[in-house]
Amino acid sequence: MSETSGKPQNTAAFYGQAVASFSVAMAATAIGIFKLHADAWVRSFLGIAVLYLVTSAFTLAKVIRDRQEAARPAYHPFEKL
């Protein structure tokens, strides 16, 4: 009999790829804003906008995940006995 937790787990490779992708995207955006030929206040505004976008995306992802987990029935290991 196999022991399943009922909750899917991500692999280490998937986690590493997600972290690497996020890091590359943030670094590329930061370099692009830094190299932009514009006044400092324009670059600062774009930097703040990117940070706001990132925090909003994390919040949205968490809200969607929480809603999906709430809609999923609870796992009971002995319910089929």
PDB file as gemmi writes it, atoms N, CA and C in Angstrom:
CRYST1    1.000    1.000    1.000  90.00  90.00  90.00 P 1                      
ATOM      1  N   MET A   1       0.851  -1.166   0.000  1.00  0.00           N  
ATOM      2  CA  MET A   1       0.000   0.000   0.000  1.00  0.00           C  
ATOM      3  C   MET A   1       0.901   1.234   0.000  1.00  0.00           C  
ATOM      4  N   SER A   2       0.579   2.168  -0.853  1.00  0.00           N  
ATOM      5  CA  SER A   2       1.414   3.365  -0.953  1.00  0.00           C  
ATOM      6  C   SER A   2       0.904   4.441  -0.001  1.00  0.00           C  
ATOM      7  N   GLU A   3       1.839   5.219   0.455  1.00  0.00           N  
ATOM      8  CA  GLU A   3       1.517   6.337   1.350  1.00  0.00           C  
ATOM      9  C   GLU A   3       1.429   7.601   0.502  1.00  0.00           C  
ATOM     10  N   THR A   4       0.241   8.117   0.294  1.00  0.00           N  
ATOM     11  CA  THR A   4       0.073   9.373  -0.441  1.00  0.00           C  
ATOM     12  C   THR A   4      -0.493  10.417   0.501  1.00  0.00           C  
ATOM     13  N   SER A   5       0.020  11.603   0.389  1.00  0.00           N  
ATOM     14  CA  SER A   5      -0.423  12.672   1.275  1.00  0.00           C  
ATOM     15  C   SER A   5      -1.700  13.345   0.780  1.00  0.00           C  
ATOM     16  N   GLY A   6      -2.080  13.090  -0.490  1.00  0.00           N  
ATOM     17  CA  GLY A   6      -3.265  13.739  -1.019  1.00  0.00           C  
ATOM     18  C   GLY A   6      -3.006  15.154  -1.495  1.00  0.00           C  
ATOM     19  N   LYS A   7      -1.804  15.640  -1.291  1.00  0.00           N  
ATOM     20  CA  LYS A   7      -1.443  16.993  -1.683  1.00  0.00           C  
ATOM     21  C   LYS A   7      -0.273  16.900  -2.659  1.00  0.00           C  
ATOM     22  N   PRO A   8      -0.446  17.379  -3.908  1.00  0.00           N  
ATOM     23  CA  PRO A   8       0.646  17.270  -4.872  1.00  0.00           C  
ATOM     24  C   PRO A   8       1.855  18.119  -4.455  1.00  0.00           C  
ATOM     25  N   GLN A   9       3.035  17.566  -4.666  1.00  0.00           N  
ATOM     26  CA  GLN A   9       4.278  18.257  -4.319  1.00  0.00           C  
ATOM     27  C   GLN A   9       5.043  18.593  -5.596  1.00  0.00           C  
ATOM     28  N   ASN A  10       5.647  19.766  -5.638  1.00  0.00           N  
ATOM     29  CA  ASN A  10       6.489  20.149  -6.766  1.00  0.00           C  
ATOM     30  C   ASN A  10       7.861  19.522  -6.608  1.00  0.00           C  
ATOM     31  N   THR A  11       8.492  19.239  -7.742  1.00  0.00           N  
ATOM     32  CA  THR A  11       9.844  18.694  -7.703  1.00  0.00           C  
ATOM     33  C   THR A  11      10.842  19.816  -7.456  1.00  0.00           C  
ATOM     34  N   ALA A  12      12.039  19.433  -7.053  1.00  0.00           N  
ATOM     35  CA  ALA A  12      13.098  20.419  -6.828  1.00  0.00           C  
ATOM     36  C   ALA A  12      13.474  21.123  -8.134  1.00  0.00           C  
ATOM     37  N   ALA A  13      13.430  20.389  -9.247  1.00  0.00           N  
ATOM     38  CA  ALA A  13      13.759  20.994 -10.540  1.00  0.00           C  
ATOM     39  C   ALA A  13      12.732  22.054 -10.926  1.00  0.00           C  
ATOM     40  N   PHE A  14      11.463  21.782 -10.681  1.00  0.00           N  
ATOM     41  CA  PHE A  14      10.415  22.762 -10.994  1.00  0.00           C  
ATOM     42  C   PHE A  14      10.582  24.005 -10.129  1.00  0.00           C  
ATOM     43  N   TYR A  15      10.858  23.798  -8.852  1.00  0.00           N  
ATOM     44  CA  TYR A  15      11.076  24.924  -7.940  1.00  0.00           C  
ATOM     45  C   TYR A  15      12.298  25.745  -8.391  1.00  0.00           C  
ATOM     46  N   GLY A  16      13.387  25.076  -8.728  1.00  0.00           N  
ATOM     47  CA  GLY A  16      14.594  25.764  -9.186  1.00  0.00           C  
ATOM     48  C   GLY A  16      14.362  26.551 -10.464  1.00  0.00           C  
ATOM     49  N   GLN A  17      13.602  25.961 -11.390  1.00  0.00           N  
ATOM     50  CA  GLN A  17      13.307  26.643 -12.641  1.00  0.00           C  
ATOM     51  C   GLN A  17      12.456  27.879 -12.388  1.00  0.00           C  
ATOM     52  N   ALA A  18      11.503  27.790 -11.480  1.00  0.00           N  
ATOM     53  CA  ALA A  18      10.647  28.947 -11.173  1.00  0.00           C  
ATOM     54  C   ALA A  18      11.458  30.072 -10.537  1.00  0.00           C  
ATOM     55  N   VAL A  19      12.345  29.724  -9.607  1.00  0.00           N  
ATOM     56  CA  VAL A  19      13.193  30.731  -8.954  1.00  0.00           C  
ATOM     57  C   VAL A  19      14.142  31.363  -9.966  1.00  0.00           C  
ATOM     58  N   ALA A  20      14.751  30.533 -10.811  1.00  0.00           N  
ATOM     59  CA  ALA A  20      15.681  31.056 -11.821  1.00  0.00           C  
ATOM     60  C   ALA A  20      14.968  31.964 -12.812  1.00  0.00           C  
ATOM     61  N   SER A  21      13.786  31.568 -13.249  1.00  0.00           N  
ATOM     62  CA  SER A  21      13.022  32.375 -14.198  1.00  0.00           C  
ATOM     63  C   SER A  21      12.646  33.725 -13.591  1.00  0.00           C  
ATOM     64  N   PHE A  22      12.191  33.702 -12.345  1.00  0.00           N  
ATOM     65  CA  PHE A  22      11.834  34.949 -11.675  1.00  0.00           C  
ATOM     66  C   PHE A  22      13.066  35.838 -11.517  1.00  0.00           C  
ATOM     67  N   SER A  23      14.188  35.263 -11.135  1.00  0.00           N  
ATOM     68  CA  SER A  23      15.420  36.033 -10.940  1.00  0.00           C  
ATOM     69  C   SER A  23      15.891  36.672 -12.245  1.00  0.00           C  
ATOM     70  N   VAL A  24      15.873  35.908 -13.326  1.00  0.00           N  
ATOM     71  CA  VAL A  24      16.304  36.445 -14.624  1.00  0.00           C  
ATOM     72  C   VAL A  24      15.369  37.569 -15.068  1.00  0.00           C  
ATOM     73  N   ALA A  25      14.065  37.379 -14.895  1.00  0.00           N  
ATOM     74  CA  ALA A  25      13.117  38.413 -15.305  1.00  0.00           C  
ATOM     75  C   ALA A  25      13.305  39.694 -14.498  1.00  0.00           C  
ATOM     76  N   MET A  26      13.480  39.564 -13.182  1.00  0.00           N  
ATOM     77  CA  MET A  26      13.682  40.759 -12.357  1.00  0.00           C  
ATOM     78  C   MET A  26      15.005  41.446 -12.689  1.00  0.00           C  
ATOM     79  N   ALA A  27      16.055  40.666 -12.893  1.00  0.00           N  
ATOM     80  CA  ALA A  27      17.357  41.251 -13.231  1.00  0.00           C  
ATOM     81  C   ALA A  27      17.297  41.964 -14.585  1.00  0.00           C  
ATOM     82  N   ALA A  28      16.676  41.347 -15.571  1.00  0.00           N  
ATOM     83  CA  ALA A  28      16.569  41.966 -16.893  1.00  0.00           C  
ATOM     84  C   ALA A  28      15.756  43.257 -16.829  1.00  0.00           C  
ATOM     85  N   THR A  29      14.686  43.251 -16.062  1.00  0.00           N  
ATOM     86  CA  THR A  29      13.871  44.462 -15.920  1.00  0.00           C  
ATOM     87  C   THR A  29      14.654  45.560 -15.214  1.00  0.00           C  
ATOM     88  N   ALA A  30      15.368  45.197 -14.140  1.00  0.00           N  
ATOM     89  CA  ALA A  30      16.165  46.193 -13.408  1.00  0.00           C  
ATOM     90  C   ALA A  30      17.263  46.780 -14.289  1.00  0.00           C  
ATOM     91  N   ILE A  31      17.934  45.934 -15.052  1.00  0.00           N  
ATOM     92  CA  ILE A  31      18.988  46.425 -15.954  1.00  0.00           C  
ATOM     93  C   ILE A  31      18.384  47.330 -17.029  1.00  0.00           C  
ATOM     94  N   GLY A  32      17.242  46.922 -17.564  1.00  0.00           N  
ATOM     95  CA  GLY A  32      16.578  47.738 -18.583  1.00  0.00           C  
ATOM     96  C   GLY A  32      16.194  49.106 -18.059  1.00  0.00           C  
ATOM     97  N   ILE A  33      15.667  49.157 -16.842  1.00  0.00           N  
ATOM     98  CA  ILE A  33      15.291  50.448 -16.255  1.00  0.00           C  
ATOM     99  C   ILE A  33      16.542  51.269 -15.959  1.00  0.00           C  
ATOM    100  N   PHE A  34      17.589  50.636 -15.453  1.00  0.00           N  
ATOM    101  CA  PHE A  34      18.824  51.342 -15.128  1.00  0.00           C  
ATOM    102  C   PHE A  34      19.479  51.928 -16.379  1.00  0.00           C  
ATOM    103  N   LYS A  35      19.462  51.188 -17.487  1.00  0.00           N  
ATOM    104  CA  LYS A  35      20.102  51.629 -18.728  1.00  0.00           C  
ATOM    105  C   LYS A  35      19.225  52.565 -19.560  1.00  0.00           C  
ATOM    106  N   LEU A  36      17.992  52.777 -19.125  1.00  0.00           N  
ATOM    107  CA  LEU A  36      17.060  53.622 -19.864  1.00  0.00           C  
ATOM    108  C   LEU A  36      17.581  55.062 -19.903  1.00  0.00           C  
ATOM    109  N   HIS A  37      17.541  55.658 -21.081  1.00  0.00           N  
ATOM    110  CA  HIS A  37      17.976  57.045 -21.224  1.00  0.00           C  
ATOM    111  C   HIS A  37      16.802  57.958 -20.871  1.00  0.00           C  
ATOM    112  N   ALA A  38      16.636  58.196 -19.586  1.00  0.00           N  
ATOM    113  CA  ALA A  38      15.549  59.044 -19.097  1.00  0.00           C  
ATOM    114  C   ALA A  38      16.000  59.656 -17.777  1.00  0.00           C  
ATOM    115  N   ASP A  39      15.223  60.608 -17.304  1.00  0.00           N  
ATOM    116  CA  ASP A  39      15.537  61.235 -16.018  1.00  0.00           C  
ATOM    117  C   ASP A  39      15.436  60.219 -14.891  1.00  0.00           C  
ATOM    118  N   ALA A  40      16.081  60.562 -13.786  1.00  0.00           N  
ATOM    119  CA  ALA A  40      16.079  59.659 -12.631  1.00  0.00           C  
ATOM    120  C   ALA A  40      14.679  59.443 -12.081  1.00  0.00           C  
ATOM    121  N   TRP A  41      13.836  60.467 -12.112  1.00  0.00           N  
ATOM    122  CA  TRP A  41      12.489  60.299 -11.563  1.00  0.00           C  
ATOM    123  C   TRP A  41      11.667  59.345 -12.416  1.00  0.00           C  
ATOM    124  N   VAL A  42      11.908  59.311 -13.732  1.00  0.00           N  
ATOM    125  CA  VAL A  42      11.194  58.374 -14.608  1.00  0.00           C  
ATOM    126  C   VAL A  42      11.631  56.949 -14.303  1.00  0.00           C  
ATOM    127  N   ARG A  43      12.941  56.736 -14.168  1.00  0.00           N  
ATOM    128  CA  ARG A  43      13.454  55.399 -13.820  1.00  0.00           C  
ATOM    129  C   ARG A  43      12.959  54.964 -12.449  1.00  0.00           C  
ATOM    130  N   SER A  44      12.920  55.893 -11.505  1.00  0.00           N  
ATOM    131  CA  SER A  44      12.412  55.565 -10.168  1.00  0.00           C  
ATOM    132  C   SER A  44      10.939  55.172 -10.214  1.00  0.00           C  
ATOM    133  N   PHE A  45      10.159  55.915 -10.990  1.00  0.00           N  
ATOM    134  CA  PHE A  45       8.739  55.599 -11.127  1.00  0.00           C  
ATOM    135  C   PHE A  45       8.557  54.205 -11.721  1.00  0.00           C  
ATOM    136  N   LEU A  46       9.320  53.880 -12.748  1.00  0.00           N  
ATOM    137  CA  LEU A  46       9.224  52.559 -13.359  1.00  0.00           C  
ATOM    138  C   LEU A  46       9.654  51.459 -12.389  1.00  0.00           C  
ATOM    139  N   GLY A  47      10.688  51.729 -11.593  1.00  0.00           N  
ATOM    140  CA  GLY A  47      11.124  50.752 -10.590  1.00  0.00           C  
ATOM    141  C   GLY A  47      10.051  50.475  -9.561  1.00  0.00           C  
ATOM    142  N   ILE A  48       9.418  51.522  -9.069  1.00  0.00           N  
ATOM    143  CA  ILE A  48       8.329  51.356  -8.092  1.00  0.00           C  
ATOM    144  C   ILE A  48       7.151  50.624  -8.740  1.00  0.00           C  
ATOM    145  N   ALA A  49       6.860  50.932  -9.992  1.00  0.00           N  
ATOM    146  CA  ALA A  49       5.763  50.264 -10.695  1.00  0.00           C  
ATOM    147  C   ALA A  49       6.034  48.769 -10.840  1.00  0.00           C  
ATOM    148  N   VAL A  50       7.263  48.410 -11.148  1.00  0.00           N  
ATOM    149  CA  VAL A  50       7.624  46.989 -11.270  1.00  0.00           C  
ATOM    150  C   VAL A  50       7.491  46.292  -9.923  1.00  0.00           C  
ATOM    151  N   LEU A  51       7.959  46.910  -8.865  1.00  0.00           N  
ATOM    152  CA  LEU A  51       7.832  46.299  -7.533  1.00  0.00           C  
ATOM    153  C   LEU A  51       6.366  46.128  -7.141  1.00  0.00           C  
ATOM    154  N   TYR A  52       5.527  47.107  -7.463  1.00  0.00           N  
ATOM    155  CA  TYR A  52       4.101  47.008  -7.179  1.00  0.00           C  
ATOM    156  C   TYR A  52       3.474  45.867  -7.982  1.00  0.00           C  
ATOM    157  N   LEU A  53       3.873  45.745  -9.240  1.00  0.00           N  
ATOM    158  CA  LEU A  53       3.358  44.681 -10.086  1.00  0.00           C  
ATOM    159  C   LEU A  53       3.747  43.304  -9.543  1.00  0.00           C  
ATOM    160  N   VAL A  54       4.986  43.162  -9.079  1.00  0.00           N  
ATOM    161  CA  VAL A  54       5.452  41.884  -8.538  1.00  0.00           C  
ATOM    162  C   VAL A  54       4.686  41.518  -7.267  1.00  0.00           C  
ATOM    163  N   THR A  55       4.534  42.460  -6.350  1.00  0.00           N  
ATOM    164  CA  THR A  55       3.813  42.148  -5.114  1.00  0.00           C  
ATOM    165  C   THR A  55       2.341  41.847  -5.396  1.00  0.00           C  
ATOM    166  N   SER A  56       1.751  42.545  -6.367  1.00  0.00           N  
ATOM    167  CA  SER A  56       0.364  42.264  -6.734  1.00  0.00           C  
ATOM    168  C   SER A  56       0.228  40.874  -7.346  1.00  0.00           C  
ATOM    169  N   ALA A  57       1.193  40.477  -8.156  1.00  0.00           N  
ATOM    170  CA  ALA A  57       1.155  39.147  -8.771  1.00  0.00           C  
ATOM    171  C   ALA A  57       1.271  38.051  -7.711  1.00  0.00           C  
ATOM    172  N   PHE A  58       2.162  38.233  -6.730  1.00  0.00           N  
ATOM    173  CA  PHE A  58       2.281  37.258  -5.646  1.00  0.00           C  
ATOM    174  C   PHE A  58       0.980  37.169  -4.845  1.00  0.00           C  
ATOM    175  N   THR A  59       0.377  38.305  -4.564  1.00  0.00           N  
ATOM    176  CA  THR A  59      -0.878  38.309  -3.813  1.00  0.00           C  
ATOM    177  C   THR A  59      -1.987  37.625  -4.597  1.00  0.00           C  
ATOM    178  N   LEU A  60      -2.090  37.913  -5.891  1.00  0.00           N  
ATOM    179  CA  LEU A  60      -3.101  37.282  -6.724  1.00  0.00           C  
ATOM    180  C   LEU A  60      -2.899  35.775  -6.782  1.00  0.00           C  
ATOM    181  N   ALA A  61      -1.661  35.333  -6.952  1.00  0.00           N  
ATOM    182  CA  ALA A  61      -1.386  33.898  -6.988  1.00  0.00           C  
ATOM    183  C   ALA A  61      -1.780  33.226  -5.675  1.00  0.00           C  
ATOM    184  N   LYS A  62      -1.516  33.871  -4.556  1.00  0.00           N  
ATOM    185  CA  LYS A  62      -1.871  33.314  -3.253  1.00  0.00           C  
ATOM    186  C   LYS A  62      -3.382  33.241  -3.079  1.00  0.00           C  
ATOM    187  N   VAL A  63      -4.091  34.272  -3.497  1.00  0.00           N  
ATOM    188  CA  VAL A  63      -5.546  34.284  -3.375  1.00  0.00           C  
ATOM    189  C   VAL A  63      -6.166  33.181  -4.237  1.00  0.00           C  
ATOM    190  N   ILE A  64      -5.679  33.022  -5.451  1.00  0.00           N  
ATOM    191  CA  ILE A  64      -6.189  31.967  -6.329  1.00  0.00           C  
ATOM    192  C   ILE A  64      -5.895  30.597  -5.738  1.00  0.00           C  
ATOM    193  N   ARG A  65      -4.679  30.387  -5.235  1.00  0.00           N  
ATOM    194  CA  ARG A  65      -4.326  29.109  -4.619  1.00  0.00           C  
ATOM    195  C   ARG A  65      -5.211  28.823  -3.404  1.00  0.00           C  
ATOM    196  N   ASP A  66      -5.418  29.822  -2.561  1.00  0.00           N  
ATOM    197  CA  ASP A  66      -6.249  29.625  -1.371  1.00  0.00           C  
ATOM    198  C   ASP A  66      -7.689  29.294  -1.755  1.00  0.00           C  
ATOM    199  N   ARG A  67      -8.209  29.935  -2.791  1.00  0.00           N  
ATOM    200  CA  ARG A  67      -9.580  29.650  -3.228  1.00  0.00           C  
ATOM    201  C   ARG A  67      -9.685  28.228  -3.774  1.00  0.00           C  
ATOM    202  N   GLN A  68      -8.677  27.789  -4.530  1.00  0.00           N  
ATOM    203  CA  GLN A  68      -8.698  26.426  -5.060  1.00  0.00           C  
ATOM    204  C   GLN A  68      -8.577  25.392  -3.946  1.00  0.00           C  
ATOM    205  N   GLU A  69      -7.730  25.669  -2.950  1.00  0.00           N  
ATOM    206  CA  GLU A  69      -7.590  24.736  -1.832  1.00  0.00           C  
ATOM    207  C   GLU A  69      -8.861  24.672  -0.998  1.00  0.00           C  
ATOM    208  N   ALA A  70      -9.569  25.782  -0.862  1.00  0.00           N  
ATOM    209  CA  ALA A  70     -10.816  25.787  -0.095  1.00  0.00           C  
ATOM    210  C   ALA A  70     -11.911  25.017  -0.831  1.00  0.00           C  
ATOM    211  N   ALA A  71     -11.885  25.032  -2.156  1.00  0.00           N  
ATOM    212  CA  ALA A  71     -12.897  24.331  -2.937  1.00  0.00           C  
ATOM    213  C   ALA A  71     -12.635  22.831  -3.010  1.00  0.00           C  
ATOM    214  N   ARG A  72     -11.396  22.412  -2.782  1.00  0.00           N  
ATOM    215  CA  ARG A  72     -11.032  21.002  -2.844  1.00  0.00           C  
ATOM    216  C   ARG A  72     -11.497  20.304  -1.568  1.00  0.00           C  
ATOM    217  N   PRO A  73     -12.106  19.141  -1.704  1.00  0.00           N  
ATOM    218  CA  PRO A  73     -12.525  18.432  -0.487  1.00  0.00           C  
ATOM    219  C   PRO A  73     -11.320  18.000   0.344  1.00  0.00           C  
ATOM    220  N   ALA A  74     -11.499  17.975   1.631  1.00  0.00           N  
ATOM    221  CA  ALA A  74     -10.412  17.589   2.525  1.00  0.00           C  
ATOM    222  C   ALA A  74     -10.053  16.123   2.311  1.00  0.00           C  
ATOM    223  N   TYR A  75      -8.781  15.814   2.464  1.00  0.00           N  
ATOM    224  CA  TYR A  75      -8.310  14.429   2.305  1.00  0.00           C  
ATOM    225  C   TYR A  75      -8.440  13.711   3.631  1.00  0.00           C  
ATOM    226  N   HIS A  76      -9.161  12.605   3.606  1.00  0.00           N  
ATOM    227  CA  HIS A  76      -9.325  11.771   4.797  1.00  0.00           C  
ATOM    228  C   HIS A  76      -8.807  10.376   4.458  1.00  0.00           C  
ATOM    229  N   PRO A  77      -7.700   9.968   5.063  1.00  0.00           N  
ATOM    230  CA  PRO A  77      -7.081   8.684   4.676  1.00  0.00           C  
ATOM    231  C   PRO A  77      -7.944   7.468   4.989  1.00  0.00           C  
ATOM    232  N   PHE A  78      -8.892   7.560   5.909  1.00  0.00           N  
ATOM    233  CA  PHE A  78      -9.683   6.396   6.301  1.00  0.00           C  
ATOM    234  C   PHE A  78     -11.124   6.462   5.779  1.00  0.00           C  
ATOM    235  N   GLU A  79     -11.426   7.353   4.852  1.00  0.00           N  
ATOM    236  CA  GLU A  79     -12.809   7.512   4.434  1.00  0.00           C  
ATOM    237  C   GLU A  79     -13.318   6.331   3.604  1.00  0.00           C  
ATOM    238  N   LYS A  80     -12.400   5.559   2.975  1.00  0.00           N  
ATOM    239  CA  LYS A  80     -12.832   4.432   2.147  1.00  0.00           C  
ATOM    240  C   LYS A  80     -12.866   3.119   2.908  1.00  0.00           C  
ATOM    241  N   LEU A  81     -12.583   3.137   4.185  1.00  0.00           N  
ATOM    242  CA  LEU A  81     -12.588   1.892   4.963  1.00  0.00           C  
ATOM    243  C   LEU A  81     -13.964   1.457   5.349  1.00  0.00           C  
TER     244      LEU A  81                                                      
END                                                                             
